[in-house]
Amino acid sequence: MAAVDMSLVARSELALHHLIKRKNWAAREPGVIVVFAIVGAVAILLFGLFIQKKVNTTNLVFSLRTLSNIFLACRPQGIQSIEIPQFQ
């Protein structure tokens, strides 16, 4: 009986050889990489549009509050409410 089991050594050498000699998966599958790139670009675009919409809404709300505060500060003291005419 051998002192060292040679099957384990052979198996580890085979695994090491497989790791060293493996090929570039991205070079073999360029279509998948293109799909990943397109999906990633679309996801980034949609995320950017979502953030832009939120920022614009926040800016609009801030502007409207500022304008309403200016309008309320400038109105005469005797007027309590303002009637908006209804067009038919």
C-alpha positions in Angstrom: 0.0 0.0 0.0 1.3 3.4 -0.9 2.0 6.0 1.7 0.4 8.7 -0.3 -2.8 8.2 -2.2 -1.9 9.2 -5.8 -5.5 9.6 -6.9 -5.9 12.7 -4.8 -2.7 14.2 -6.2 -3.8 13.4 -9.8 -7.3 14.9 -9.1 -5.8 18.1 -7.7 -3.4 18.4 -10.7 -6.3 18.0 -13.0 -8.3 20.7 -11.2 -5.3 23.0 -11.3 -4.7 22.3 -15.0 -8.4 23.1 -15.6 -8.2 26.4 -13.7 -5.0 27.5 -15.5 -6.2 26.5 -19.0 -9.8 27.8 -18.9 -10.9 30.1 -21.7 -12.5 33.5 -21.7 -16.2 33.0 -21.5 -17.0 36.5 -22.6 -15.0 36.0 -25.8 -17.0 32.8 -26.6 -20.4 34.4 -25.9 -20.3 38.0 -27.2 -24.1 38.1 -27.7 -24.8 37.7 -24.0 -22.4 40.5 -23.1 -24.2 42.8 -25.6 -27.5 41.9 -24.0 -26.1 42.6 -20.5 -24.8 46.0 -21.8 -28.1 47.0 -23.4 -30.2 46.0 -20.4 -27.8 47.8 -18.1 -27.9 51.0 -20.2 -31.7 50.9 -20.3 -31.9 50.4 -16.5 -29.5 53.3 -15.9 -31.6 55.5 -18.3 -34.9 54.6 -16.5 -33.3 55.2 -13.1 -32.1 58.6 -14.3 -35.5 59.6 -15.6 -37.1 58.6 -12.3 -34.6 60.7 -10.3 -35.1 63.7 -12.7 -38.9 63.5 -12.3 -38.6 63.5 -8.5 -36.2 66.4 -8.6 -38.4 68.4 -10.9 -41.5 67.7 -8.8 -39.6 68.9 -5.7 -38.4 72.1 -7.4 -42.0 72.8 -8.6 -43.5 72.3 -5.2 -40.8 74.6 -3.7 -41.4 77.3 -6.3 -45.2 77.1 -5.8 -44.8 77.5 -2.1 -42.5 80.4 -2.5 -44.8 82.1 -4.9 -47.9 81.6 -2.7 -46.0 83.0 0.3 -45.0 86.1 -1.7 -48.6 86.5 -3.0 -50.1 86.1 0.5 -47.6 88.6 2.0 -48.4 91.2 -0.7 -52.2 91.1 -0.6 -54.1 93.9 1.2 -55.1 93.3 4.8 -58.8 93.5 4.2 -59.0 90.7 1.7 -59.3 87.3 3.5 -59.8 85.1 0.5 -59.5 85.3 -3.2 -62.2 84.2 -5.6 -61.1 82.5 -8.8 -63.4 83.2 -11.7 -65.0 80.1 -13.3 -65.0 80.1 -17.1 -67.8 78.2 -18.8 
